[in-house]
Every structure is written in C-alpha cells, then in structure tokens.
Amino acid sequence: MSEDSKQKIYENPVKRHLVVGGVILFIILIFYLFTDYGAINKISYINKESELTEKTEKLVAEIDSLKKLEIQMKNDTLEIERLAREKYGMIKQGEKVIFINKKKVDEESGD
C-alpha cells in the first residue's frame, strides 16, 4: 500500500471504523473459537457428554438385569441347580456323570 492509500483510510472515519471494527471482530472470533470457553471446546464437551450418557444408560440397564438375576437366583432353586451343574460340574448325591468324547461322536455320525 502506498502512503496515499494509507492516509485515505485513516482520514476517512467510516473506513477507519470499519478497519478497527474488523480487527476487534477478528480478535473476538479467535477468542470465541480457541479459548477454554470457546466453541471448539464446547463441541468436544457435548460429544463427551453424549458418550458418557450412553455409557451410563448401558450400565443402568446392566445393573437392572443383574438385580433381576439376583432375585431369580434367590428364589429359583432349579436355576441354582442348573448353574451349579453347568458352571461348576456339581452333581447330586448318587448321580453318575457320563463324559462323551465329542470327537468320537462326530466321527461316528459322519460314517
């Protein structure tokens, strides 16, 4: 820019106000976008909040299902017996356990 054009900007109050206003607006925009209270951080906080809300809902549903299972386990002796047999290999007194070799059964059924 030449000296004449710079001088014209400073002499004309409308142009001077536009330049000063533009600089101030630019500074405010930078502050609004990139500070701790800015829009970029706000967007990331909103995303994080939605993730945490979703996680909380899943955990609440899991807690509810575990409470139902607890009530069922306290009241249903057949369910307790089934779990004891399946998970822990427990048997009733006088029962005999028969182990079946799965490989052998598969070979025999394939013939």
N, CA, C and O atoms as a GROMACS GRO file, in nm:
protein
  444
    1MET      N    1   0.084  -0.117   0.000
    1MET     CA    2   0.000   0.000   0.000
    1MET      C    3   0.089   0.123   0.000
    1MET      O    4   0.194   0.127   0.064
    2SER      N    5   0.045   0.219  -0.071
    2SER     CA    6   0.121   0.343  -0.076
    2SER      C    7   0.080   0.433   0.040
    2SER      O    8  -0.020   0.408   0.108
    3GLU      N    9   0.158   0.535   0.061
    3GLU     CA   10   0.130   0.629   0.170
    3GLU      C   11  -0.003   0.700   0.150
    3GLU      O   12  -0.074   0.729   0.247
    4ASP      N   13  -0.037   0.728   0.025
    4ASP     CA   14  -0.163   0.798  -0.003
    4ASP      C   15  -0.284   0.713   0.036
    4ASP      O   16  -0.379   0.762   0.096
    5SER      N   17  -0.278   0.584   0.000
    5SER     CA   18  -0.394   0.498   0.032
    5SER      C   19  -0.405   0.477   0.183
    5SER      O   20  -0.516   0.470   0.236
    6LYS      N   21  -0.290   0.466   0.254
    6LYS     CA   22  -0.294   0.452   0.400
    6LYS      C   23  -0.352   0.579   0.462
    6LYS      O   24  -0.432   0.573   0.555
    7GLN      N   25  -0.312   0.690   0.410
    7GLN     CA   26  -0.358   0.818   0.462
    7GLN      C   27  -0.508   0.833   0.438
    7GLN      O   28  -0.579   0.887   0.524
    8LYS      N   29  -0.558   0.785   0.322
    8LYS     CA   30  -0.700   0.796   0.292
    8LYS      C   31  -0.783   0.712   0.390
    8LYS      O   32  -0.892   0.753   0.430
    9ILE      N   33  -0.731   0.594   0.427
    9ILE     CA   34  -0.804   0.509   0.521
    9ILE      C   35  -0.814   0.577   0.656
    9ILE      O   36  -0.921   0.578   0.718
   10TYR      N   37  -0.704   0.635   0.702
   10TYR     CA   38  -0.704   0.697   0.834
   10TYR      C   39  -0.783   0.827   0.837
   10TYR      O   40  -0.836   0.866   0.941
   11GLU      N   41  -0.790   0.897   0.721
   11GLU     CA   42  -0.862   1.023   0.717
   11GLU      C   43  -1.013   1.002   0.713
   11GLU      O   44  -1.089   1.078   0.773
   12ASN      N   45  -1.056   0.899   0.644
   12ASN     CA   46  -1.200   0.873   0.631
   12ASN      C   47  -1.247   0.800   0.757
   12ASN      O   48  -1.205   0.686   0.780
   13PRO      N   49  -1.333   0.862   0.838
   13PRO     CA   50  -1.374   0.799   0.964
   13PRO      C   51  -1.454   0.669   0.944
   13PRO      O   52  -1.446   0.579   1.027
   14VAL      N   53  -1.528   0.659   0.836
   14VAL     CA   54  -1.607   0.537   0.812
   14VAL      C   55  -1.513   0.420   0.787
   14VAL      O   56  -1.531   0.312   0.844
   15LYS      N   57  -1.414   0.440   0.701
   15LYS     CA   58  -1.318   0.333   0.672
   15LYS      C   59  -1.236   0.298   0.795
   15LYS      O   60  -1.208   0.181   0.821
   16ARG      N   61  -1.199   0.399   0.872
   16ARG     CA   62  -1.122   0.376   0.993
   16ARG      C   63  -1.203   0.292   1.092
   16ARG      O   64  -1.150   0.199   1.153
   17HIS      N   65  -1.331   0.324   1.107
   17HIS     CA   66  -1.417   0.247   1.197
   17HIS      C   67  -1.434   0.103   1.147
   17HIS      O   68  -1.439   0.009   1.226
   18LEU      N   69  -1.445   0.088   1.016
   18LEU     CA   70  -1.457  -0.047   0.959
   18LEU      C   71  -1.331  -0.129   0.985
   18LEU      O   72  -1.340  -0.247   1.021
   19VAL      N   73  -1.215  -0.070   0.968
   19VAL     CA   74  -1.089  -0.141   0.991
   19VAL      C   75  -1.076  -0.177   1.139
   19VAL      O   76  -1.044  -0.292   1.172
   20VAL      N   77  -1.100  -0.081   1.227
   20VAL     CA   78  -1.090  -0.107   1.372
   20VAL      C   79  -1.195  -0.210   1.413
   20VAL      O   80  -1.165  -0.302   1.490
   21GLY      N   81  -1.316  -0.197   1.363
   21GLY     CA   82  -1.422  -0.294   1.394
   21GLY      C   83  -1.387  -0.433   1.342
   21GLY      O   84  -1.414  -0.532   1.410
   22GLY      N   85  -1.329  -0.440   1.224
   22GLY     CA   86  -1.287  -0.570   1.168
   22GLY      C   87  -1.180  -0.636   1.253
   22GLY      O   88  -1.185  -0.756   1.276
   23VAL      N   89  -1.083  -0.557   1.299
   23VAL     CA   90  -0.977  -0.611   1.385
   23VAL      C   91  -1.036  -0.660   1.517
   23VAL      O   92  -1.003  -0.769   1.563
   24ILE      N   93  -1.123  -0.580   1.576
   24ILE     CA   94  -1.186  -0.620   1.703
   24ILE      C   95  -1.271  -0.746   1.683
   24ILE      O   96  -1.268  -0.837   1.766
   25LEU      N   97  -1.346  -0.750   1.574
   25LEU     CA   98  -1.429  -0.868   1.544
   25LEU      C   99  -1.342  -0.992   1.525
   25LEU      O  100  -1.377  -1.101   1.571
   26PHE      N  101  -1.229  -0.976   1.458
   26PHE     CA  102  -1.137  -1.088   1.437
   26PHE      C  103  -1.083  -1.139   1.571
   26PHE      O  104  -1.076  -1.260   1.592
   27ILE      N  105  -1.046  -1.049   1.659
   27ILE     CA  106  -0.994  -1.088   1.791
   27ILE      C  107  -1.102  -1.160   1.872
   27ILE      O  108  -1.075  -1.262   1.936
   28ILE      N  109  -1.223  -1.108   1.868
   28ILE     CA  110  -1.334  -1.172   1.940
   28ILE      C  111  -1.362  -1.311   1.882
   28ILE      O  112  -1.387  -1.406   1.957
   29LEU      N  113  -1.358  -1.324   1.750
   29LEU     CA  114  -1.381  -1.452   1.685
   29LEU      C  115  -1.274  -1.554   1.725
   29LEU      O  116  -1.306  -1.669   1.755
   30ILE      N  117  -1.149  -1.513   1.726
   30ILE     CA  118  -1.040  -1.602   1.769
   30ILE      C  119  -1.062  -1.643   1.914
   30ILE      O  120  -1.047  -1.760   1.948
   31PHE      N  121  -1.096  -1.547   1.999
   31PHE     CA  122  -1.121  -1.577   2.141
   31PHE      C  123  -1.237  -1.675   2.154
   31PHE      O  124  -1.230  -1.770   2.233
   32TYR      N  125  -1.344  -1.653   2.078
   32TYR     CA  126  -1.463  -1.738   2.086
   32TYR      C  127  -1.433  -1.881   2.041
   32TYR      O  128  -1.489  -1.975   2.095
   33LEU      N  129  -1.346  -1.897   1.944
   33LEU     CA  130  -1.319  -2.030   1.891
   33LEU      C  131  -1.218  -2.109   1.973
   33LEU      O  132  -1.237  -2.229   1.995
   34PHE      N  133  -1.111  -2.045   2.018
   34PHE     CA  134  -0.997  -2.121   2.067
   34PHE      C  135  -0.968  -2.113   2.216
   34PHE      O  136  -0.869  -2.172   2.260
   35THR      N  137  -1.046  -2.044   2.295
   35THR     CA  138  -1.019  -2.040   2.439
   35THR      C  139  -1.087  -2.157   2.508
   35THR      O  140  -1.155  -2.237   2.443
   36ASP      N  141  -1.069  -2.167   2.639
   36ASP     CA  142  -1.130  -2.276   2.716
   36ASP      C  143  -1.282  -2.271   2.710
   36ASP      O  144  -1.348  -2.374   2.722
   37TYR      N  145  -1.339  -2.154   2.691
   37TYR     CA  146  -1.483  -2.139   2.683
   37TYR      C  147  -1.531  -2.129   2.539
   37TYR      O  148  -1.646  -2.095   2.513
   38GLY      N  149  -1.444  -2.159   2.445
   38GLY     CA  150  -1.475  -2.142   2.304
   38GLY      C  151  -1.562  -2.252   2.246
   38GLY      O  152  -1.594  -2.351   2.311
   39ALA      N  153  -1.600  -2.229   2.121
   39ALA     CA  154  -1.694  -2.319   2.054
   39ALA      C  155  -1.634  -2.457   2.030
   39ALA      O  156  -1.704  -2.557   2.040
   40ILE      N  157  -1.505  -2.464   2.000
   40ILE     CA  158  -1.443  -2.593   1.972
   40ILE      C  159  -1.445  -2.680   2.097
   40ILE      O  160  -1.478  -2.798   2.090
   41ASN      N  161  -1.410  -2.623   2.210
   41ASN     CA  162  -1.414  -2.700   2.335
   41ASN      C  163  -1.558  -2.736   2.373
   41ASN      O  164  -1.583  -2.844   2.426
   42LYS      N  165  -1.650  -2.647   2.346
   42LYS     CA  166  -1.790  -2.675   2.379
   42LYS      C  167  -1.841  -2.794   2.298
   42LYS      O  168  -1.913  -2.878   2.351
   43ILE      N  169  -1.804  -2.800   2.172
   43ILE     CA  170  -1.844  -2.913   2.088
   43ILE      C  171  -1.785  -3.043   2.141
   43ILE      O  172  -1.854  -3.145   2.147
   44SER      N  173  -1.658  -3.040   2.180
   44SER     CA  174  -1.597  -3.162   2.234
   44SER      C  175  -1.662  -3.201   2.367
   44SER      O  176  -1.677  -3.320   2.395
   45TYR      N  177  -1.700  -3.104   2.449
   45TYR     CA  178  -1.770  -3.135   2.575
   45TYR      C  179  -1.907  -3.196   2.549
   45TYR      O  180  -1.949  -3.287   2.620
   46ILE      N  181  -1.976  -3.146   2.448
   46ILE     CA  182  -2.108  -3.201   2.414
   46ILE      C  183  -2.094  -3.346   2.367
   46ILE      O  184  -2.173  -3.432   2.406
   47ASN      N  185  -1.993  -3.372   2.283
   47ASN     CA  186  -1.970  -3.509   2.237
   47ASN      C  187  -1.936  -3.601   2.353
   47ASN      O  188  -1.988  -3.713   2.362
   48LYS      N  189  -1.850  -3.554   2.441
   48LYS     CA  190  -1.811  -3.634   2.557
   48LYS      C  191  -1.932  -3.660   2.647
   48LYS      O  192  -1.948  -3.770   2.700
   49GLU      N  193  -2.016  -3.560   2.664
   49GLU     CA  194  -2.136  -3.576   2.747
   49GLU      C  195  -2.229  -3.681   2.688
   49GLU      O  196  -2.284  -3.763   2.762
   50SER      N  197  -2.247  -3.679   2.557
   50SER     CA  198  -2.337  -3.778   2.495
   50SER      C  199  -2.279  -3.918   2.507
   50SER      O  200  -2.354  -4.014   2.528
   51GLU      N  201  -2.147  -3.932   2.495
   51GLU     CA  202  -2.084  -4.063   2.513
   51GLU      C  203  -2.103  -4.113   2.656
   51GLU      O  204  -2.136  -4.230   2.678
   52LEU      N  205  -2.084  -4.024   2.752
   52LEU     CA  206  -2.099  -4.064   2.892
   52LEU      C  207  -2.244  -4.096   2.926
   52LEU      O  208  -2.271  -4.187   3.004
   53THR      N  209  -2.337  -4.023   2.867
   53THR     CA  210  -2.479  -4.051   2.889
   53THR      C  211  -2.515  -4.189   2.835
   53THR      O  212  -2.587  -4.265   2.899
   54GLU      N  213  -2.465  -4.219   2.716
   54GLU     CA  214  -2.490  -4.350   2.656
   54GLU      C  215  -2.430  -4.462   2.741
   54GLU      O  216  -2.493  -4.566   2.763
   55LYS      N  217  -2.309  -4.439   2.789
   55LYS     CA  218  -2.243  -4.538   2.874
   55LYS      C  219  -2.321  -4.558   3.005
   55LYS      O  220  -2.336  -4.670   3.053
   56THR      N  221  -2.370  -4.448   3.061
   56THR     CA  222  -2.448  -4.455   3.184
   56THR      C  223  -2.576  -4.535   3.163
   56THR      O  224  -2.613  -4.617   3.247
   57GLU      N  225  -2.643  -4.512   3.051
   57GLU     CA  226  -2.766  -4.586   3.022
   57GLU      C  227  -2.739  -4.736   3.010
   57GLU      O  228  -2.817  -4.818   3.059
   58LYS      N  229  -2.628  -4.772   2.945
   58LYS     CA  230  -2.592  -4.913   2.932
   58LYS      C  231  -2.564  -4.974   3.069
   58LYS      O  232  -2.607  -5.086   3.097
   59LEU      N  233  -2.494  -4.901   3.153
   59LEU     CA  234  -2.462  -4.953   3.285
   59LEU      C  235  -2.587  -4.966   3.372
   59LEU      O  236  -2.599  -5.062   3.449
   60VAL      N  237  -2.679  -4.873   3.360
   60VAL     CA  238  -2.805  -4.882   3.435
   60VAL      C  239  -2.884  -5.005   3.390
   60VAL      O  240  -2.941  -5.076   3.472
   61ALA      N  241  -2.886  -5.030   3.259
   61ALA     CA  242  -2.956  -5.148   3.207
   61ALA      C  243  -2.890  -5.276   3.258
   61ALA      O  244  -2.957  -5.373   3.293
   62GLU      N  245  -2.756  -5.276   3.262
   62GLU     CA  246  -2.684  -5.392   3.312
   62GLU      C  247  -2.712  -5.415   3.461
   62GLU      O  248  -2.730  -5.528   3.504
   63ILE      N  249  -2.717  -5.307   3.537
   63ILE     CA  250  -2.748  -5.318   3.681
   63ILE      C  251  -2.888  -5.376   3.700
   63ILE      O  252  -2.909  -5.462   3.786
   64ASP      N  253  -2.983  -5.328   3.620
   64ASP     CA  254  -3.120  -5.380   3.630
   64ASP      C  255  -3.126  -5.530   3.601
   64ASP      O  256  -3.192  -5.605   3.672
   65SER      N  257  -3.056  -5.572   3.495
   65SER     CA  258  -3.058  -5.714   3.462
   65SER      C  259  -2.989  -5.797   3.570
   65SER      O  260  -3.032  -5.909   3.599
   66LEU      N  261  -2.884  -5.743   3.630
   66LEU     CA  262  -2.816  -5.816   3.738
   66LEU      C  263  -2.904  -5.824   3.863
   66LEU      O  264  -2.903  -5.925   3.934
   67LYS      N  265  -2.981  -5.719   3.890
   67LYS     CA  266  -3.073  -5.724   4.004
   67LYS      C  267  -3.181  -5.829   3.981
   67LYS      O  268  -3.217  -5.902   4.074
   68LYS      N  269  -3.234  -5.836   3.858
   68LYS     CA  270  -3.334  -5.938   3.826
   68LYS      C  271  -3.275  -6.078   3.841
   68LYS      O  272  -3.340  -6.168   3.893
   69LEU      N  273  -3.150  -6.095   3.795
   69LEU     CA  274  -3.084  -6.224   3.807
   69LEU      C  275  -3.062  -6.260   3.953
   69LEU      O  276  -3.076  -6.376   3.992
   70GLU      N  277  -3.028  -6.161   4.035
   70GLU     CA  278  -3.009  -6.185   4.178
   70GLU      C  279  -3.138  -6.232   4.243
   70GLU      O  280  -3.138  -6.328   4.322
   71ILE      N  281  -3.248  -6.166   4.211
   71ILE     CA  282  -3.378  -6.206   4.266
   71ILE      C  283  -3.414  -6.346   4.219
   71ILE      O  284  -3.464  -6.428   4.297
   72GLN      N  285  -3.388  -6.373   4.092
   72GLN     CA  286  -3.417  -6.505   4.037
   72GLN      C  287  -3.333  -6.612   4.107
   72GLN      O  288  -3.382  -6.720   4.138
   73MET      N  289  -3.206  -6.582   4.131
   73MET     CA  290  -3.117  -6.679   4.194
   73MET      C  291  -3.157  -6.703   4.340
   73MET      O  292  -3.137  -6.814   4.391
   74LYS      N  293  -3.211  -6.604   4.407
   74LYS     CA  294  -3.252  -6.621   4.546
   74LYS      C  295  -3.377  -6.708   4.557
   74LYS      O  296  -3.395  -6.780   4.655
   75ASN      N  297  -3.464  -6.701   4.457
   75ASN     CA  298  -3.595  -6.766   4.466
   75ASN      C  299  -3.608  -6.895   4.386
   75ASN      O  300  -3.690  -6.980   4.421
   76ASP      N  301  -3.530  -6.913   4.282
   76ASP     CA  302  -3.549  -7.026   4.191
   76ASP      C  303  -3.442  -7.132   4.215
   76ASP      O  304  -3.327  -7.117   4.172
   77THR      N  305  -3.478  -7.240   4.284
   77THR     CA  306  -3.380  -7.345   4.315
   77THR      C  307  -3.340  -7.423   4.191
   77THR      O  308  -3.227  -7.472   4.184
   78LEU      N  309  -3.429  -7.435   4.094
   78LEU     CA  310  -3.394  -7.506   3.970
   78LEU      C  311  -3.285  -7.431   3.892
   78LEU      O  312  -3.196  -7.492   3.834
   79GLU      N  313  -3.294  -7.301   3.892
   79GLU     CA  314  -3.192  -7.220   3.823
   79GLU      C  315  -3.058  -7.233   3.894
   79GLU      O  316  -2.954  -7.242   3.829
   80ILE      N  317  -3.060  -7.233   4.026
   80ILE     CA  318  -2.936  -7.250   4.103
   80ILE      C  319  -2.875  -7.386   4.071
   80ILE      O  320  -2.755  -7.397   4.051
   81GLU      N  321  -2.959  -7.488   4.067
   81GLU     CA  322  -2.911  -7.623   4.038
   81GLU      C  323  -2.852  -7.630   3.897
   81GLU      O  324  -2.747  -7.690   3.876
   82ARG      N  325  -2.920  -7.570   3.801
   82ARG     CA  326  -2.871  -7.570   3.663
   82ARG      C  327  -2.735  -7.503   3.652
   82ARG      O  328  -2.644  -7.556   3.587
   83LEU      N  329  -2.719  -7.388   3.715
   83LEU     CA  330  -2.591  -7.318   3.711
   83LEU      C  331  -2.482  -7.397   3.782
   83LEU      O  332  -2.368  -7.401   3.736
   84ALA      N  333  -2.516  -7.460   3.893
   84ALA     CA  334  -2.417  -7.540   3.966
   84ALA      C  335  -2.370  -7.656   3.880
   84ALA      O  336  -2.251  -7.691   3.881
   85ARG      N  337  -2.460  -7.717   3.805
   85ARG     CA  338  -2.422  -7.828   3.719
   85ARG      C  339  -2.338  -7.780   3.601
   85ARG      O  340  -2.234  -7.839   3.571
   86GLU      N  341  -2.383  -7.674   3.533
   86GLU     CA  342  -2.316  -7.628   3.412
   86GLU      C  343  -2.180  -7.563   3.441
   86GLU      O  344  -2.080  -7.598   3.379
   87LYS      N  345  -2.177  -7.472   3.533
   87LYS     CA  346  -2.055  -7.395   3.556
   87LYS      C  347  -1.954  -7.467   3.644
   87LYS      O  348  -1.834  -7.460   3.620
   88TYR      N  349  -2.002  -7.536   3.745
   88TYR     CA  350  -1.911  -7.592   3.845
   88TYR      C  351  -1.903  -7.744   3.842
   88TYR      O  352  -1.829  -7.803   3.920
   89GLY      N  353  -1.977  -7.808   3.753
   89GLY     CA  354  -1.970  -7.952   3.739
   89GLY      C  355  -2.021  -8.028   3.860
   89GLY      O  356  -1.979  -8.142   3.883
   90MET      N  357  -2.107  -7.970   3.937
   90MET     CA  358  -2.160  -8.035   4.057
   90MET      C  359  -2.264  -8.140   4.018
   90MET      O  360  -2.333  -8.128   3.917
   91ILE      N  361  -2.273  -8.242   4.100
   91ILE     CA  362  -2.372  -8.347   4.077
   91ILE      C  363  -2.446  -8.375   4.207
   91ILE      O  364  -2.398  -8.343   4.316
   92LYS      N  365  -2.565  -8.436   4.192
   92LYS     CA  366  -2.642  -8.475   4.310
   92LYS      C  367  -2.586  -8.604   4.367
   92LYS      O  368  -2.514  -8.678   4.299
   93GLN      N  369  -2.618  -8.629   4.490
   93GLN     CA  370  -2.573  -8.750   4.555
   93GLN      C  371  -2.635  -8.870   4.484
   93GLN      O  372  -2.756  -8.875   4.462
   94GLY      N  373  -2.550  -8.967   4.450
   94GLY     CA  374  -2.597  -9.088   4.384
   94GLY      C  375  -2.601  -9.078   4.232
   94GLY      O  376  -2.627  -9.179   4.166
   95GLU      N  377  -2.576  -8.962   4.174
   95GLU     CA  378  -2.575  -8.947   4.029
   95GLU      C  379  -2.442  -8.993   3.973
   95GLU      O  380  -2.339  -8.989   4.041
   96LYS      N  381  -2.444  -9.036   3.849
   96LYS     CA  382  -2.321  -9.072   3.779
   96LYS      C  383  -2.307  -8.979   3.659
   96LYS      O  384  -2.405  -8.946   3.591
   97VAL      N  385  -2.185  -8.936   3.636
   97VAL     CA  386  -2.157  -8.847   3.524
   97VAL      C  387  -2.101  -8.930   3.411
   97VAL      O  388  -2.009  -9.009   3.431
   98ILE      N  389  -2.156  -8.911   3.292
   98ILE     CA  390  -2.107  -8.981   3.174
   98ILE      C  391  -2.045  -8.875   3.084
   98ILE      O  392  -2.112  -8.780   3.042
   99PHE      N  393  -1.916  -8.892   3.054
   99PHE     CA  394  -1.846  -8.800   2.966
   99PHE      C  395  -1.853  -8.855   2.824
   99PHE      O  396  -1.827  -8.973   2.802
  100ILE      N  397  -1.887  -8.770   2.730
  100ILE     CA  398  -1.895  -8.811   2.590
  100ILE      C  399  -1.784  -8.740   2.515
  100ILE      O  400  -1.772  -8.618   2.520
  101ASN      N  401  -1.703  -8.820   2.446
  101ASN     CA  402  -1.595  -8.764   2.366
  101ASN      C  403  -1.657  -8.709   2.238
  101ASN      O  404  -1.705  -8.786   2.154
  102LYS      N  405  -1.657  -8.581   2.223
  102LYS     CA  406  -1.725  -8.517   2.111
  102LYS      C  407  -1.662  -8.554   1.978
  102LYS      O  408  -1.733  -8.570   1.879
  103LYS      N  409  -1.530  -8.570   1.974
  103LYS     CA  410  -1.463  -8.607   1.851
  103LYS      C  411  -1.512  -8.744   1.803
  103LYS      O  412  -1.540  -8.763   1.685
  104LYS      N  413  -1.520  -8.836   1.895
  104LYS     CA  414  -1.562  -8.972   1.863
  104LYS      C  415  -1.706  -8.973   1.813
  104LYS      O  416  -1.738  -9.046   1.718
  105VAL      N  417  -1.792  -8.896   1.873
  105VAL     CA  418  -1.932  -8.890   1.832
  105VAL      C  419  -1.943  -8.831   1.692
  105VAL      O  420  -2.021  -8.880   1.610
  106ASP      N  421  -1.864  -8.726   1.663
  106ASP     CA  422  -1.866  -8.665   1.531
  106ASP      C  423  -1.819  -8.763   1.424
  106ASP      O  424  -1.875  -8.766   1.315
  107GLU      N  425  -1.715  -8.842   1.455
  107GLU     CA  426  -1.664  -8.940   1.358
  107GLU      C  427  -1.767  -9.048   1.331
  107GLU      O  428  -1.784  -9.090   1.216
  108GLU      N  429  -1.835  -9.093   1.434
  108GLU     CA  430  -1.934  -9.199   1.417
  108GLU      C  431  -2.055  -9.151   1.338
  108GLU      O  432  -2.112  -9.226   1.259
  109SER      N  433  -2.094  -9.027   1.359
  109SER     CA  434  -2.211  -8.976   1.286
  109SER      C  435  -2.177  -8.946   1.141
  109SER      O  436  -2.267  -8.940   1.057
  110GLY      N  437  -2.051  -8.927   1.110
  110GLY     CA  438  -2.009  -8.896   0.974
  110GLY      C  439  -2.004  -9.018   0.885
  110GLY      O  440  -2.005  -9.004   0.763
  111ASP      N  441  -1.999  -9.140   0.942
  111ASP     CA  442  -1.991  -9.263   0.862
  111ASP      C  443  -2.117  -9.296   0.794
  111ASP      O  444  -2.125  -9.396   0.724
   0.00000   0.00000   0.00000
